[in-house]
Amino acid sequence: MNASNSIGIVSAQHAQFNTPFSCKSGAVLPSYELIYETYGTLNKDKSNAILVCHALSGHHHVAGYYADDPKNVGWWDTMIGPGKPIDTQKFFIIGLNNLGGCHGSTGPISINPDTGKPYGAGFPIVTVEDWVKSQAQLADKLGIDQFAAIIGGSLGGMQALQWSLAYPERVRHVLAIASAPRLTAQNIAFNDVARSAILTDPNFYGGDYYEHGVVPTRGLRLARMLGHITYLSNDAMADKFGRGLRSDKYSYSYDIEFEIESYLRYQGDKFAAYFDANTYLLMTKALDYFDPAREYNDDLNKAFAVARANFLVLSFTTDWRFAPERSRAIVKALLHNRLKVSYAEITSTHGHDSFLMQHTHYHNVMRAYFNNIASEFTA
């Protein structure tokens, strides 16, 4: 991996916080660590910082690649880099692994200082609000008082929205992509089925499988397979796999016959090899709980009354899990509060995963918006 427009070799950084962290649930972490990466250069008045919030299975490695693992390219490398829509020649970009994650930040696999063992089932439920609070503490440590923009897709978009509510003076632009103000009942149902697959795996051991030297691979694999189905559109699946068979005829057995079966099992196995089951549970629960309108009797207009940022909201035509009407509900609430908001509904065949794809129209919209942000400050 040495493309000329790649950010190039990157490395992770650690931030240690030694003061107790109170979660929304009431649980308290005595201390915690966040792992993050940065790209580009922070300008003199620190006005060009961009925070990238990750989705369910994401992490801090957003762009570039590692010197000792050049094939490990950041999950949004198509979007971030020199000359790319989020241009590292103009912006200082931060990607981090959320609290509760399994890629270096304090999470269920971390050692609980009170027991000397992995937290496991003892790691507290964390919420979008908790993540944003911890991200703000990282910003404090980096000396960033206000972000030029905070951006995220899916669950990452929820975090970006929460920033505008929790810290309205600390973010100038919010970009919520393929996101929603809260999950639908159908989405919560998908998450519950996925969690049930993990919770009922015989190797789960109530979340303390680390002590038993096993991994609930079967449950995690099934959870990922289910999730992956919902991230794709019917058209994308049909175009890519159709009813294709691995051989020319039916075997009349339960072995893998259709190409789509092979693909899903591959994706499930691949995911189960690097992701932690407890983190998957935490992330899906955070999705379920996010609902800023809840404390305003389901009035989203009132929830966004405190926001001060400018917004770009993007949705994709074939995203049935976070459908465009969910984004339009956000836009409607923002307009009700006379906030500046731009909205684009991108025609795409890739379903919910569209926000990760290299798509000309989508990237052009992003580039234009970020060029406008860049015009607000001096590099």
Solvent accessible surface area in square Angstrom, and as a share of the most:
residue,aa,sasa,rsa
1,M,84,0.38
2,N,130,0.67
3,A,50,0.39
4,S,118,0.76
5,N,72,0.37
6,S,12,0.08
7,I,45,0.23
8,G,16,0.15
9,I,112,0.57
10,V,16,0.09
11,S,79,0.51
12,A,37,0.29
13,Q,71,0.31
14,H,113,0.51
15,A,4,0.03
16,Q,82,0.36
17,F,19,0.08
18,N,117,0.60
19,T,93,0.54
20,P,94,0.59
21,F,3,0.01
22,S,61,0.39
23,C,8,0.05
24,K,132,0.56
25,S,72,0.46
26,G,57,0.55
27,A,39,0.30
28,V,83,0.48
29,L,2,0.01
30,P,51,0.32
31,S,32,0.21
32,Y,4,0.01
33,E,48,0.22
34,L,0,0.00
35,I,14,0.07
36,Y,15,0.06
37,E,0,0.00
38,T,34,0.20
39,Y,4,0.02
40,G,32,0.31
41,T,106,0.62
42,L,43,0.21
43,N,18,0.09
44,K,207,0.88
45,D,104,0.54
46,K,79,0.33
47,S,19,0.12
48,N,3,0.02
49,A,0,0.00
50,I,0,0.00
51,L,2,0.01
52,V,1,0.01
53,C,0,0.00
54,H,1,0.00
55,A,19,0.15
56,L,16,0.08
57,S,26,0.17
58,G,11,0.11
59,H,35,0.16
60,H,14,0.06
61,H,3,0.01
62,V,0,0.00
63,A,0,0.00
64,G,0,0.00
65,Y,25,0.10
66,Y,41,0.15
67,A,73,0.57
68,D,134,0.69
69,D,59,0.31
70,P,60,0.38
71,K,184,0.78
72,N,56,0.29
73,V,53,0.30
74,G,6,0.05
75,W,57,0.20
76,W,1,0.00
77,D,15,0.08
78,T,48,0.28
79,M,0,0.00
80,I,0,0.00
81,G,0,0.00
82,P,38,0.24
83,G,40,0.39
84,K,18,0.08
85,P,4,0.03
86,I,0,0.00
87,D,14,0.07
88,T,11,0.06
89,Q,125,0.55
90,K,71,0.30
91,F,2,0.01
92,F,23,0.10
93,I,0,0.00
94,I,1,0.01
95,G,0,0.00
96,L,1,0.01
97,N,1,0.00
98,N,1,0.01
99,L,0,0.00
100,G,0,0.00
101,G,1,0.01
102,C,24,0.15
103,H,46,0.21
104,G,40,0.39
105,S,3,0.02
106,T,15,0.09
107,G,0,0.00
108,P,1,0.01
109,I,93,0.47
110,S,29,0.19
111,I,102,0.52
112,N,25,0.13
113,P,85,0.54
114,D,118,0.61
115,T,83,0.48
116,G,53,0.51
117,K,108,0.46
118,P,37,0.24
119,Y,19,0.07
120,G,2,0.02
121,A,60,0.46
122,G,55,0.52
123,F,12,0.05
124,P,17,0.11
125,I,68,0.35
126,V,0,0.00
127,T,8,0.05
128,V,0,0.00
129,E,44,0.20
130,D,3,0.02
131,W,1,0.00
132,V,0,0.00
133,K,65,0.27
134,S,1,0.01
135,Q,2,0.01
136,A,3,0.03
137,Q,59,0.26
138,L,3,0.02
139,A,1,0.01
140,D,85,0.44
141,K,107,0.46
142,L,44,0.22
143,G,31,0.30
144,I,0,0.00
145,D,114,0.59
146,Q,63,0.28
147,F,3,0.01
148,A,0,0.00
149,A,0,0.00
150,I,0,0.00
151,I,0,0.00
152,G,1,0.01
153,G,2,0.02
154,S,10,0.07
155,L,0,0.00
156,G,0,0.00
157,G,0,0.00
158,M,0,0.00
159,Q,0,0.00
160,A,0,0.00
161,L,1,0.00
162,Q,18,0.08
163,W,0,0.00
164,S,0,0.00
165,L,27,0.13
166,A,45,0.35
167,Y,57,0.22
168,P,30,0.19
169,E,122,0.55
170,R,42,0.16
171,V,3,0.02
172,R,55,0.20
173,H,11,0.05
174,V,0,0.00
175,L,0,0.00
176,A,1,0.01
177,I,0,0.00
178,A,0,0.00
179,S,1,0.01
180,A,2,0.01
181,P,9,0.05
182,R,90,0.33
183,L,13,0.06
184,T,49,0.28
185,A,87,0.67
186,Q,104,0.46
187,N,5,0.03
188,I,69,0.35
189,A,52,0.41
190,F,42,0.18
191,N,4,0.02
192,D,74,0.38
193,V,87,0.50
194,A,5,0.04
195,R,21,0.08
196,S,47,0.30
197,A,21,0.16
198,I,0,0.00
199,L,94,0.47
200,T,99,0.58
201,D,7,0.04
202,P,94,0.59
203,N,56,0.29
204,F,13,0.05
205,Y,104,0.39
206,G,55,0.53
207,G,0,0.00
208,D,49,0.25
209,Y,4,0.02
210,Y,46,0.17
211,E,101,0.45
212,H,98,0.44
213,G,69,0.66
214,V,50,0.29
215,V,74,0.43
216,P,0,0.00
217,T,61,0.35
218,R,137,0.50
219,G,0,0.00
220,L,0,0.00
221,R,61,0.22
222,L,81,0.41
223,A,1,0.00
224,R,32,0.12
225,M,33,0.15
226,L,41,0.20
227,G,3,0.03
228,H,13,0.06
229,I,68,0.35
230,T,1,0.00
231,Y,27,0.10
232,L,21,0.11
233,S,5,0.03
234,N,121,0.62
235,D,78,0.40
236,A,17,0.13
237,M,38,0.17
238,A,55,0.42
239,D,119,0.62
240,K,136,0.58
241,F,29,0.12
242,G,40,0.39
243,R,175,0.64
244,G,30,0.28
245,L,49,0.25
246,R,139,0.51
247,S,68,0.44
248,D,147,0.76
249,K,157,0.67
250,Y,100,0.38
251,S,63,0.41
252,Y,194,0.74
253,S,51,0.33
254,Y,215,0.82
255,D,99,0.51
256,I,53,0.27
257,E,27,0.12
258,F,47,0.20
259,E,66,0.30
260,I,35,0.18
261,E,55,0.25
262,S,28,0.18
263,Y,41,0.16
264,L,17,0.08
265,R,74,0.27
266,Y,129,0.49
267,Q,30,0.13
268,G,0,0.00
269,D,68,0.35
270,K,104,0.44
271,F,3,0.01
272,A,9,0.07
273,A,90,0.70
274,Y,105,0.40
275,F,10,0.04
276,D,14,0.07
277,A,1,0.01
278,N,9,0.05
279,T,0,0.00
280,Y,4,0.02
281,L,24,0.12
282,L,10,0.05
283,M,2,0.01
284,T,1,0.00
285,K,56,0.24
286,A,0,0.00
287,L,8,0.04
288,D,21,0.11
289,Y,115,0.44
290,F,1,0.01
291,D,27,0.14
292,P,13,0.08
293,A,4,0.03
294,R,184,0.67
295,E,142,0.64
296,Y,75,0.28
297,N,144,0.74
298,D,87,0.45
299,D,45,0.23
300,L,28,0.14
301,N,43,0.22
302,K,118,0.50
303,A,3,0.02
304,F,0,0.00
305,A,52,0.40
306,V,64,0.37
307,A,1,0.01
308,R,145,0.53
309,A,2,0.01
310,N,44,0.23
311,F,1,0.00
312,L,4,0.02
313,V,1,0.00
314,L,0,0.00
315,S,0,0.00
316,F,0,0.00
317,T,59,0.34
318,T,35,0.20
319,D,1,0.01
320,W,102,0.36
321,R,17,0.06
322,F,6,0.02
323,A,19,0.14
324,P,12,0.08
325,E,100,0.45
326,R,48,0.17
327,S,0,0.00
328,R,109,0.40
329,A,37,0.29
330,I,0,0.00
331,V,18,0.10
332,K,147,0.62
333,A,2,0.01
334,L,0,0.00
335,L,100,0.50
336,H,113,0.50
337,N,38,0.19
338,R,220,0.80
339,L,25,0.13
340,K,149,0.63
341,V,30,0.17
342,S,53,0.34
343,Y,68,0.26
344,A,18,0.14
345,E,69,0.31
346,I,0,0.00
347,T,101,0.59
348,S,5,0.03
349,T,72,0.42
350,H,71,0.32
351,G,0,0.00
352,H,6,0.03
353,D,22,0.12
354,S,2,0.01
355,F,6,0.02
356,L,63,0.32
357,M,65,0.29
358,Q,138,0.61
359,H,43,0.19
360,T,105,0.61
361,H,93,0.42
362,Y,0,0.00
363,H,11,0.05
364,N,79,0.40
365,V,33,0.19
366,M,0,0.00
367,R,89,0.32
368,A,55,0.43
369,Y,28,0.10
370,F,1,0.00
371,N,65,0.33
372,N,97,0.50
373,I,0,0.00
374,A,16,0.12
375,S,92,0.59
376,E,93,0.42
377,F,27,0.11
378,T,117,0.68
379,A,99,0.76
